[in-house]
Amino acid sequence: MEDINKMKEKLAHYERENYKLIQRVLELERSEIELRKAARSMEEKSATLSAIIKSSDDAIVSKTLDGIITSWNSSAERIFGYNEQEMIGQPILKIIPEDRQDEEVEILSKLRRGIRVDHFETKRLTKNGILLDVSLTISPVRNTAGAIIGLSKIARDISEKKLEEHRKHNFVAMVSHELKTPLTAITAYIQILLQVSKKDSNPFYLTTLTRAEAQAKKMISMIQDFLSLARLEEGKIQINKEKFELHPLIKDLAEDAQFLTRKHTINLVSCDNIWIYGDPEKLGHVIMNLLNNAIKYSPEGGAITIHCEKQNDYIKISVKDEGVGISPIDQKRLFERFYRVNNDKIKTVSGFGIGLYLASEILRFHDSKIQVESQEGIGSIFSFSLNIHHS
Ligand code: ADP
């Protein structure tokens, strides 16, 4: 009887084990189905991806962290002239012009730190030795553990776009130049008439001609901004640095600005006895632009203060107004080309949104940066620092 019970227990045990085994087999079968599905989906994804890469109009290239090419699509072949066999295993430096080979080192160091490089405009060399304008977007390729194992690069041929931009800049420069010549002549005639009417002391002629002169000068200054912008974009801006004293320049500019307005008082604080090394004409342009803006964007009038503050080897020059002020969101975008604030209080103020962009570019050539502090309804302070010249 005991033996039968033991046997029954054993049988029940085997039955349980058998059931577990069947469950395990079923589980394995399910996993296999899942794995097959995943493999199929991976295959589909990779086929889609390779179809996209093949049909893309942009060159898509992958390379190792040492810059050795690992894939090269058909657009890369069309754009650069080399085929896949010629490029795989070759260094990417093959298509980088000699004077730009340092770029690759810089790009690689950024990507190693995990930073993506977006729309980087540069030049690359084709098999026929032609220099192409390209826009590059480069991203790190990571393995499943997150380590960077290579790089993928998308290159767009922007030669046509660059040519079009060049034509546009030339056109703007030509139109600006043609407009400036007659306007300068008009200003000169107005100035002659002003001299004459000063002798006649006819107050009506005097006020009218003074206003006409101010308006003509305003137009010349706007046209001058367009000319400078065109020169800057073409890389033709010339910075002529020399040692010069700050005070006479700022004093003249403050007087010119005061001449433009009766509503504002322009003050000058602590700018004497400072020598700097820079382009006096261009820096004068920056300060005049800040003064013009301080006047334009303080429609109620008020004080405008040019302040010079020594900070070790630097001089901080600031222009403060009591105008409409600028919101924190707009402050971030002020220095972009053509950016203008959309504010009801200043919607009648004319301008093209290039003055601050030009100012920041000129300051970049002086290793300086323009800063803004502002509060809406209270006023703004624009400032920048320059290295003091010790002789
Ligand atoms: P523009 O004056 O021709 O529009 P700017 O590039 O000189 O171009 O200035 C860009 C914008 O920044 C202006 O349209 C204006 O909205 C804002 N801005 C500049 N200076 C001041 C200022 N001092 N106070 C308030 N807003 C200003």
Boltz pocket constraint, residues with backbone or C-beta under 6 A from the ligand:
constraints:
  - pocket:
      binder: B
      contacts: [[A, 289], [A, 290], [A, 293], [A, 294], [A, 297], [A, 298], [A, 321], [A, 323], [A, 324], [A, 325], [A, 326], [A, 334], [A, 336], [A, 339], [A, 340], [A, 341], [A, 342], [A, 346], [A, 350], [A, 351], [A, 352], [A, 353], [A, 354], [A, 355], [A, 356], [A, 357], [A, 380]]
      max_distance: 6.0
